Amino acid sequence: MKYIISLDPEDKITLSMEKLTLRRIVAVQDIVDANGRVIVKKGTKGGFVESEKNLSHEGCCWIADKACVYQNARVSNNAQVYGRARVHGDAKVFENAQVYGKALVFESAQIFGHAQVYDMAGVWSHAKVFDNAVLRDQAVAFQNAQVFGNAELCGDTLVAGDTKISGNTPKLDDLVDNFDR
């Protein structure tokens, strides 16, 4: 067991829309990564969960800061959820993925590999973000969309349906350089 759910009255929040009370996790041992580096010290207070089913006791996965994971959502392997991110519904964040900032991941979305979803980005409705893909700013992926490879979606980008975006997305400087030729 790597954490407990705090019963301290100061360590809970209520999500009024969902009518749920979430409780803060507390590390009961140092959490060490594959390189032997301590990433969470014993006694560190983490983020908020509805129950132990939301965060695996295996690997060095962790929920930190004011991040919330609830309903049937699960964080496992070496994944990290932090900041004010919310993961809920049947969403899964696993392998080495990171969800942070004010990102929202819900319904049956999956974030995995070394993918990152952050700022105010959102992923839901069976969408997947994986490999080294990044969704940031206010980018959204939903309805079975897949963002993978080294793709990076930013700004107000919206990806929906059965769309698949992969590979290396060009950087703005590269586009400008090619346009001038």
Wavefront OBJ file of the C-alpha trace (Angstrom):
o trace
v 0.000 0.000 0.000
v 1.537 3.306 -1.048
v -1.164 5.724 0.125
v -4.185 6.074 2.368
v -7.286 8.189 1.982
v -7.278 10.860 4.686
v -10.222 11.047 7.058
v -9.200 14.505 8.279
v -12.176 16.877 7.791
v -9.756 19.432 6.293
v -8.791 16.949 3.564
v -12.053 16.732 1.679
v -13.870 18.645 -1.024
v -17.433 18.439 -2.228
v -18.288 18.547 -5.914
v -21.757 20.023 -5.748
v -22.687 19.311 -9.393
v -21.923 15.608 -8.986
v -23.034 15.513 -5.340
v -19.791 13.773 -4.396
v -17.316 14.179 -1.585
v -13.717 13.505 -2.503
v -10.919 12.912 -0.035
v -7.219 13.694 -0.204
v -4.654 10.918 -0.514
v -1.534 10.742 1.661
v 1.601 8.755 0.809
v 2.397 6.159 3.491
v 5.776 5.324 1.926
v 8.223 6.952 -0.445
v 7.135 6.435 -4.050
v 10.155 5.639 -6.179
v 10.427 5.609 -9.984
v 12.220 2.951 -12.065
v 15.522 4.858 -11.708
v 15.339 4.778 -7.906
v 14.404 8.456 -7.690
v 11.934 9.391 -4.947
v 9.090 11.227 -6.685
v 6.729 11.404 -3.684
v 7.979 11.414 -0.101
v 6.225 9.537 2.669
v 3.671 11.824 4.336
v 3.066 13.951 1.230
v -0.539 14.933 0.728
v -1.749 14.365 -2.808
v -4.861 15.170 -4.781
v -8.434 13.996 -4.288
v -10.163 10.693 -5.055
v -13.600 9.218 -4.523
v -12.194 5.800 -3.586
v -9.126 3.566 -3.816
v -10.300 2.283 -7.208
v -9.265 5.670 -8.668
v -5.504 5.319 -8.039
v -3.478 2.127 -8.330
v -1.166 1.102 -5.507
v 1.202 -0.332 -8.146
v 3.887 1.655 -10.006
v 4.701 5.267 -9.226
v 1.437 6.800 -10.427
v 0.239 9.748 -8.348
v -2.458 12.387 -8.087
v -1.173 15.688 -6.713
v -2.122 19.256 -5.860
v -5.866 19.898 -6.244
v -6.389 17.355 -9.022
v -9.512 15.190 -8.723
v -10.095 11.646 -9.957
v -13.502 10.106 -9.327
v -16.367 7.865 -10.429
v -14.855 4.888 -12.303
v -11.812 6.796 -13.585
v -8.418 5.208 -12.957
v -4.807 6.384 -12.812
v -2.242 3.587 -13.014
v 1.303 2.515 -13.938
v 3.522 5.643 -13.816
v 0.905 8.216 -14.845
v 0.637 11.585 -13.110
v -2.437 13.799 -12.655
v -1.864 17.166 -10.997
v -2.647 20.863 -10.880
v -6.415 21.327 -11.018
v -7.009 18.585 -13.585
v -10.125 16.430 -13.387
v -10.409 12.839 -14.529
v -13.775 11.126 -14.142
v -16.404 8.867 -15.687
v -14.715 5.744 -17.063
v -11.541 7.574 -18.176
v -8.123 5.945 -17.881
v -4.727 7.633 -17.515
v -1.906 5.116 -17.575
v 1.629 4.157 -18.597
v 3.697 7.396 -18.396
v 0.971 9.872 -19.346
v 0.477 13.242 -17.645
v -2.725 15.236 -17.212
v -2.346 18.618 -15.546
v -3.249 22.283 -15.432
v -7.028 22.568 -15.706
v -7.359 19.701 -18.189
v -10.520 17.581 -18.269
v -10.513 13.888 -19.160
v -13.786 12.012 -18.843
v -16.318 9.511 -20.132
v -14.280 6.643 -21.644
v -11.251 8.660 -22.766
v -7.784 7.125 -22.545
v -4.481 8.964 -22.113
v -1.409 6.741 -22.268
v 2.144 6.247 -23.503
v 4.076 9.477 -22.861
v 1.117 11.661 -23.851
v 0.396 14.975 -22.143
v -2.935 16.751 -21.797
v -2.709 20.119 -20.072
v -3.754 23.758 -19.768
v -7.512 23.699 -20.412
v -7.484 20.869 -22.966
v -10.225 18.251 -22.892
v -10.533 14.618 -23.951
v -13.751 12.606 -23.753
v -16.208 10.241 -25.422
v -13.881 7.309 -26.276
v -11.081 9.560 -27.600
v -7.475 8.432 -27.154
v -4.292 10.474 -26.804
v -1.156 8.351 -26.782
v 2.492 7.841 -27.786
v 4.169 11.283 -27.404
v 1.123 13.323 -28.410
v 0.292 16.603 -26.687
v -3.038 18.395 -26.284
v -2.725 21.820 -24.710
v -4.319 25.245 -24.497
v -8.011 24.641 -25.237
v -7.614 21.771 -27.700
v -10.332 19.118 -27.554
v -10.497 15.506 -28.742
v -13.732 13.494 -28.524
v -16.003 10.928 -30.266
v -13.416 8.202 -30.972
v -10.754 10.675 -32.160
v -7.160 9.499 -31.841
v -4.162 11.781 -31.417
v -0.855 9.929 -31.401
v 2.745 9.784 -32.601
v 4.391 13.147 -31.996
v 1.281 15.163 -32.841
v 0.695 18.381 -30.911
v -2.689 20.083 -30.864
v -2.991 23.533 -29.371
v -5.097 26.661 -29.424
v -8.811 26.110 -30.032
v -8.295 22.934 -32.088
v -11.191 20.460 -32.154
v -10.786 16.829 -33.269
v -13.893 14.660 -33.394
v -15.477 11.612 -34.993
v -13.178 8.855 -36.171
v -10.381 11.318 -37.005
v -6.802 10.180 -36.476
v -3.966 12.677 -36.159
v -0.438 11.378 -35.910
v 3.166 11.941 -36.871
v 5.135 15.096 -36.476
v 2.987 18.185 -36.602
v 4.928 21.093 -38.114
v 6.013 23.958 -35.914
v 4.810 27.449 -36.818
v 8.369 28.641 -37.597
v 8.790 25.766 -40.081
v 5.528 26.686 -41.824
v 6.542 30.333 -42.124
v 10.003 29.377 -43.454
v 8.463 27.098 -46.094
v 5.893 29.727 -47.083
v 8.615 32.306 -47.771
v 10.379 30.012 -50.275
l 1 2 3 4 5 6 7 8 9 10 11 12 13 14 15 16 17 18 19 20 21 22 23 24 25 26 27 28 29 30 31 32 33 34 35 36 37 38 39 40 41 42 43 44 45 46 47 48 49 50 51 52 53 54 55 56 57 58 59 60 61 62 63 64 65 66 67 68 69 70 71 72 73 74 75 76 77 78 79 80 81 82 83 84 85 86 87 88 89 90 91 92 93 94 95 96 97 98 99 100 101 102 103 104 105 106 107 108 109 110 111 112 113 114 115 116 117 118 119 120 121 122 123 124 125 126 127 128 129 130 131 132 133 134 135 136 137 138 139 140 141 142 143 144 145 146 147 148 149 150 151 152 153 154 155 156 157 158 159 160 161 162 163 164 165 166 167 168 169 170 171 172 173 174 175 176 177 178 179 180 181
